[in-house]
Amino acid sequence: MFNYNNIGNKLKSLAKLFRNIGLFLVVIVFIATIISSSSSLHSDETLLIGILTSIAIIIISFIGSWPLYGFGQLIEDTSMNVQLQKINNKMLKDLLAQKTKNSDSTT
């Protein structure tokens, strides 16, 4: 868990966790709003504040998780590009060695 292998995937999972915690908080806030508005003298105002708070939490949890998820995706893509570049370099090196070997045998 605490190693640095596959860090991009871990960052993406952390972003999803933050989003899910935000959504869980929305459910709790909304339930608390309904309960408190039913017993409050200012039920309309309490309900409006609760709904606006729920909407704000949804927006913040989604938008707040995007940079972390995007950074995790960027790390994954960069790691994949590095691996592909290593394979490409090895193939080019082998091809060059084979070409050099073939040109030495024909002369």
C-alpha positions in Angstrom: 0.0 0.0 0.0 2.7 2.5 0.9 5.1 1.7 -1.9 5.5 3.8 -5.0 4.5 1.2 -7.6 1.5 2.0 -9.7 1.2 5.4 -8.1 -1.0 6.7 -11.0 -3.7 4.2 -10.3 -3.5 4.9 -6.5 -4.0 8.6 -7.1 -7.0 7.9 -9.3 -8.5 5.6 -6.6 -7.9 8.3 -4.0 -9.7 10.8 -6.2 -12.7 8.4 -6.5 -12.6 8.0 -2.7 -12.8 11.8 -2.2 -15.7 12.0 -4.6 -17.5 9.2 -2.9 -17.0 10.7 0.6 -18.5 13.9 -0.8 -21.5 12.1 -2.1 -21.9 10.3 1.2 -21.8 13.7 3.0 -24.5 14.9 0.6 -26.8 12.1 1.7 -26.1 12.8 5.4 -26.7 16.6 4.9 -29.9 16.1 3.0 -31.3 13.7 5.5 -30.4 16.1 8.3 -32.0 18.9 6.4 -35.3 17.0 6.0 -35.3 16.1 9.6 -34.5 19.6 10.9 -36.9 21.3 8.4 -39.8 19.2 9.5 -39.4 20.3 13.1 -38.2 23.8 12.5 -40.3 27.0 12.6 -38.4 28.2 9.5 -38.7 25.0 7.6 -38.6 26.6 4.1 -35.4 28.5 4.9 -33.8 25.4 6.5 -34.8 23.3 3.5 -33.4 25.8 1.0 -30.1 26.1 2.9 -29.8 22.3 3.1 -30.5 21.9 -0.6 -28.0 24.6 -1.5 -25.4 23.0 0.8 -26.0 19.6 -0.8 -25.6 21.1 -4.3 -22.4 22.8 -3.2 -20.9 19.6 -1.8 -21.7 17.7 -5.0 -20.0 20.3 -7.1 -17.0 20.6 -4.8 -16.6 16.8 -4.5 -16.7 16.3 -8.3 -14.7 19.3 -9.4 -12.2 18.8 -6.5 -11.5 15.2 -7.5 -10.8 16.0 -11.2 -7.2 17.4 -10.8 -6.1 14.5 -8.6 -7.7 12.0 -11.0 -6.1 13.8 -14.0 -2.7 13.8 -12.4 -3.0 10.1 -11.8 -4.0 9.5 -15.4 -1.0 11.7 -16.5 1.4 9.6 -14.4 -0.1 6.3 -15.9 0.2 7.7 -19.5 3.8 8.9 -18.9 4.8 5.5 -17.4 3.3 3.8 -20.4 5.2 6.1 -22.8 8.4 5.4 -21.0 7.9 1.7 -21.3 7.0 1.9 -25.0 10.1 4.1 -25.6 12.3 1.5 -23.9 10.9 -1.2 -26.1 11.3 1.0 -29.2 14.9 1.8 -28.3 15.7 -1.9 -27.8 14.1 -2.8 -31.2 16.0 -0.1 -33.0 19.2 -1.2 -31.3 18.6 -4.8 -32.3 17.7 -3.8 -35.9 20.9 -1.6 -36.1 23.0 -4.5 -34.8 21.5 -6.9 -37.3 22.0 -4.4 -40.1 25.6 -3.9 -39.1 26.1 -7.6 -38.9 24.6 -8.1 -42.3 26.7 -5.4 -43.9 29.9 -6.8 -42.3 29.1 -10.3 -43.7 28.5 -9.0 -47.3 31.8 -7.1 -47.5 
